[in-house]
Amino acid sequence: MSKQPRIILSGGGTGGHIYPAISIANELKNRYPEASILFVGAKDRMEMQKVPQAGYEIVGLWISGIQRKFSLSNLLFPLKLISSLWKSKKIIKDFNPDVVIGTGGFASGPLLKVANSKDVPTVLQEQNSFPGITNKWLSKKADKICVAYDHMERFFPEEKIIKTGNPVRQDLLEIDTKRDLAITKYNLDVEKKTVLVLGGSLGARRINQLIEQELDFFTKKEIQVIWQCGKLYYKEYKKYDSKKGIQVHEYIDTMDLAYAAADAIVSRAGAGSVSELCIVAKPTLFIPSPNVAEDHQTKNAEAVVERKGAKMLKESELEERFQKTVTQLLELEAMKIKLVLNIKKMALPNATSDIVDEIEKLIEKGSLQN
């Protein structure tokens, strides 16, 4: 097409909504180098830093979610919603997009609602097996809904659903060839097994408490640990970095090598992590966070566990079952082979490209009508 498209992406609040939006934007830029791309996020949320770091312009709306507990923020919600709808109208009018893409989170609600009212084509990208309120609210008017799991017709109009998977880092596709490099990078003993522990970029308090409690177990079993404790907890746990076989990281910036080094992985079950781990295909233990909306991490993990692709422990089961489960993941060869084969079957490595194919169809359809 000769005319370069104008595209708005909206989503945020957490990395799980922001990183897919950035991946989609990068692929669009690949295909349309001169495209005009604008992000719309929620003021004071992490997208206001992460999106400019990725090289894109972002506008912030004054919006937040409704808290489950009573709070001043809830009293302000109607005012915030009206303000955000008004600002979204101005953004849509001034930018005049060919398509608007929502990846979930507060800000995408008002923006896509306005886009729908102006007959601008919209695409939703739902990362989780149990969608959030915003995407459920927007689904009736969306043109296409790109999902990562089966059975999403329980929540969305069936004729709009396309199963694409979640965007993941492309450097994960070749981790089998990176084992030697990973062993060198993390200075590991090749004779010992390595467990990678991931609690998300900010960290997971309960997982950190668990690993601290199990340090003697790891030492006794001669298990090496690469432990990403997260930004919020690094000061508290960095003292264990001096313990033999234990590495404490605030954040891991070479995830491909960390995955390549691991013999087993202990992880939260955010949508992005689950999608990555299906591609990585290592024996995995999910410990879902119970503190997220609609308990969606448990549902994400269950979707893999039901297909015998991973193990899952609830936080309440950790004291009793963690040591036994980790030992099985490292030592039971038949179980390891089965888990790896089954989780790999769920991998959708071309997700970003497949999502952008759907967006492209809408852009081209629009250009033919104009």
BELKA-V607118 format. One record per residue. OMEGA is omega as a letter, one per 40 degrees, with the letter a starting at -180 (* if undefined). NEAR is the number of other C-alpha atoms within 12 Angstrom. D_CENTER is the distance of its C-alpha to the mean C-alpha in whole Angstrom. Layout:
((OMEGA & NEAR & D_CENTER) (OMEGA & NEAR & D_CENTER))
This chain:
((a & 16 & 32) (a & 12 & 34) (i & 17 & 32) (a & 21 & 29) (i & 32 & 27) (a & 33 & 25) (i & 42 & 22) (i & 44 & 20) (a & 51 & 16) (i & 52 & 15) (i & 54 & 12) (a & 42 & 11) (i & 32 & 12) (i & 31 & 9) (a & 30 & 6) (i & 35 & 3) (a & 44 & 7) (a & 44 & 8) (i & 35 & 7) (i & 46 & 7) (i & 50 & 10) (i & 40 & 12) (i & 35 & 11) (i & 45 & 13) (a & 40 & 16) (i & 28 & 16) (i & 29 & 17) (i & 35 & 19) (i & 25 & 21) (a & 15 & 22) (a & 19 & 23) (a & 22 & 25) (a & 17 & 26) (a & 16 & 28) (i & 26 & 25) (a & 25 & 25) (i & 37 & 21) (i & 36 & 21) (i & 45 & 18) (a & 48 & 18) (i & 47 & 17) (i & 40 & 18) (i & 24 & 20) (i & 19 & 20) (a & 29 & 16) (i & 26 & 14) (a & 38 & 14) (i & 30 & 17) (a & 25 & 17) (a & 27 & 14) (i & 36 & 15) (i & 20 & 19) (i & 15 & 18) (i & 20 & 16) (a & 18 & 20) (i & 28 & 19) (i & 25 & 21) (i & 33 & 20) (a & 35 & 22) (i & 34 & 21) (i & 39 & 22) (a & 31 & 24) (i & 37 & 21) (a & 34 & 20) (i & 31 & 19) (i & 22 & 21) (i & 15 & 22) (i & 13 & 23) (i & 10 & 26) (i & 11 & 28) (i & 12 & 28) (a & 14 & 29) (i & 19 & 26) (i & 18 & 26) (a & 16 & 30) (a & 19 & 29) (a & 21 & 26) (i & 19 & 29) (i & 18 & 30) (a & 27 & 26) (i & 30 & 26) (i & 20 & 29) (a & 23 & 28) (i & 34 & 25) (a & 28 & 27) (a & 21 & 30) (i & 26 & 28) (i & 40 & 25) (a & 26 & 29) (i & 21 & 30) (a & 31 & 27) (a & 36 & 27) (a & 19 & 31) (a & 13 & 31) (i & 24 & 28) (a & 25 & 29) (i & 37 & 26) (i & 39 & 26) (i & 44 & 23) (a & 49 & 20) (i & 54 & 16) (i & 52 & 14) (i & 52 & 10) (a & 47 & 11) (a & 45 & 12) (a & 42 & 16) (a & 47 & 17) (a & 53 & 16) (a & 45 & 19) (a & 44 & 22) (a & 51 & 21) (i & 47 & 21) (i & 38 & 24) (i & 33 & 26) (i & 38 & 25) (a & 32 & 26) (i & 20 & 29) (i & 23 & 30) (i & 21 & 29) (a & 32 & 27) (a & 38 & 24) (i & 45 & 21) (i & 48 & 18) (i & 53 & 15) (a & 57 & 11) (a & 48 & 10) (a & 48 & 7) (i & 44 & 9) (i & 38 & 12) (a & 34 & 13) (i & 39 & 13) (a & 33 & 13) (a & 23 & 17) (a & 35 & 16) (i & 43 & 15) (a & 30 & 18) (a & 25 & 21) (a & 38 & 20) (a & 39 & 20) (a & 25 & 24) (a & 27 & 24) (i & 38 & 21) (a & 35 & 23) (i & 37 & 20) (a & 41 & 17) (a & 48 & 14) (a & 41 & 13) (a & 42 & 11) (i & 36 & 13) (i & 26 & 17) (a & 19 & 19) (i & 28 & 18) (i & 23 & 21) (a & 15 & 22) (a & 28 & 20) (i & 33 & 20) (a & 23 & 23) (a & 21 & 23) (a & 17 & 25) (a & 24 & 22) (i & 31 & 19) (a & 32 & 18) (a & 33 & 16) (a & 32 & 14) (i & 37 & 11) (i & 48 & 8) (i & 44 & 8) (i & 39 & 8) (a & 32 & 11) (a & 23 & 14) (i & 22 & 16) (a & 30 & 14) (a & 26 & 17) (a & 18 & 20) (a & 28 & 19) (a & 23 & 22) (a & 18 & 24) (a & 24 & 23) (a & 24 & 24) (i & 20 & 28) (a & 21 & 26) (i & 27 & 23) (i & 26 & 26) (a & 16 & 28) (a & 22 & 25) (i & 31 & 25) (a & 23 & 28) (i & 31 & 28) (a & 22 & 31) (a & 21 & 31) (a & 11 & 33) (i & 23 & 30) (a & 28 & 27) (i & 42 & 24) (i & 39 & 21) (a & 43 & 18) (a & 45 & 16) (i & 44 & 13) (a & 40 & 12) (a & 37 & 9) (i & 31 & 11) (a & 23 & 13) (i & 31 & 14) (a & 34 & 15) (a & 29 & 19) (i & 28 & 20) (i & 36 & 18) (i & 37 & 20) (i & 21 & 23) (a & 30 & 23) (i & 38 & 23) (a & 29 & 26) (a & 19 & 28) (a & 26 & 27) (i & 30 & 28) (i & 21 & 32) (i & 22 & 31) (a & 30 & 29) (a & 21 & 32) (a & 15 & 34) (a & 22 & 32) (i & 23 & 32) (i & 33 & 28) (a & 39 & 26) (i & 44 & 23) (a & 46 & 21) (i & 45 & 19) (a & 41 & 16) (i & 43 & 18) (a & 29 & 16) (a & 23 & 17) (a & 21 & 19) (a & 28 & 21) (a & 26 & 22) (a & 16 & 25) (a & 20 & 26) (a & 31 & 25) (i & 24 & 26) (a & 18 & 29) (a & 26 & 28) (a & 24 & 27) (a & 12 & 31) (a & 19 & 31) (i & 22 & 32) (a & 31 & 29) (i & 36 & 26) (i & 34 & 24) (i & 36 & 22) (i & 38 & 20) (a & 30 & 18) (i & 26 & 16) (a & 28 & 16) (i & 15 & 16) (a & 21 & 17) (a & 35 & 14) (a & 30 & 16) (i & 31 & 19) (i & 42 & 17) (a & 46 & 16) (a & 37 & 20) (a & 38 & 22) (i & 42 & 20) (i & 40 & 22) (a & 40 & 20) (i & 46 & 17) (a & 46 & 16) (i & 46 & 12) (a & 47 & 11) (i & 46 & 9) (a & 40 & 6) (a & 47 & 5) (i & 39 & 3) (a & 43 & 6) (i & 51 & 8) (i & 43 & 8) (a & 42 & 9) (i & 50 & 11) (i & 41 & 13) (a & 40 & 14) (i & 45 & 15) (i & 40 & 17) (i & 40 & 18) (a & 46 & 19) (i & 50 & 17) (i & 50 & 17) (i & 44 & 14) (a & 44 & 15) (i & 37 & 13) (i & 32 & 14) (a & 23 & 16) (a & 20 & 16) (a & 23 & 13) (i & 22 & 14) (i & 18 & 16) (a & 22 & 15) (i & 28 & 12) (i & 36 & 11) (a & 34 & 14) (i & 32 & 14) (a & 38 & 11) (a & 42 & 13) (i & 31 & 16) (i & 33 & 15) (a & 39 & 15) (i & 29 & 18) (i & 18 & 20) (i & 22 & 20) (a & 26 & 21) (a & 36 & 19) (i & 43 & 18) (i & 41 & 19) (i & 37 & 18) (i & 33 & 20) (a & 29 & 20) (a & 26 & 21) (a & 17 & 24) (a & 18 & 25) (a & 26 & 24) (a & 19 & 28) (a & 15 & 29) (a & 21 & 27) (a & 29 & 25) (a & 27 & 27) (a & 22 & 28) (i & 29 & 25) (i & 39 & 24) (i & 29 & 28) (a & 24 & 27) (a & 35 & 24) (a & 34 & 26) (a & 21 & 29) (a & 17 & 30) (a & 15 & 30) (i & 14 & 30) (a & 24 & 27) (a & 30 & 25) (a & 23 & 26) (a & 24 & 25) (a & 34 & 22) (i & 34 & 21) (a & 24 & 22) (a & 29 & 21) (a & 34 & 17) (i & 29 & 18) (a & 21 & 19) (a & 33 & 16) (i & 33 & 14) (a & 34 & 14) (a & 30 & 14) (a & 27 & 15) (a & 35 & 13) (a & 35 & 13) (a & 29 & 17) (i & 27 & 17) (a & 42 & 15) (i & 39 & 17) (a & 23 & 20) (i & 32 & 20) (a & 40 & 20) (i & 33 & 23) (i & 23 & 25) (i & 28 & 25) (a & 34 & 26) (i & 22 & 29) (i & 19 & 30) (a & 22 & 30) (i & 20 & 32) (a & 13 & 34) (a & 9 & 35) (* & 9 & 36))
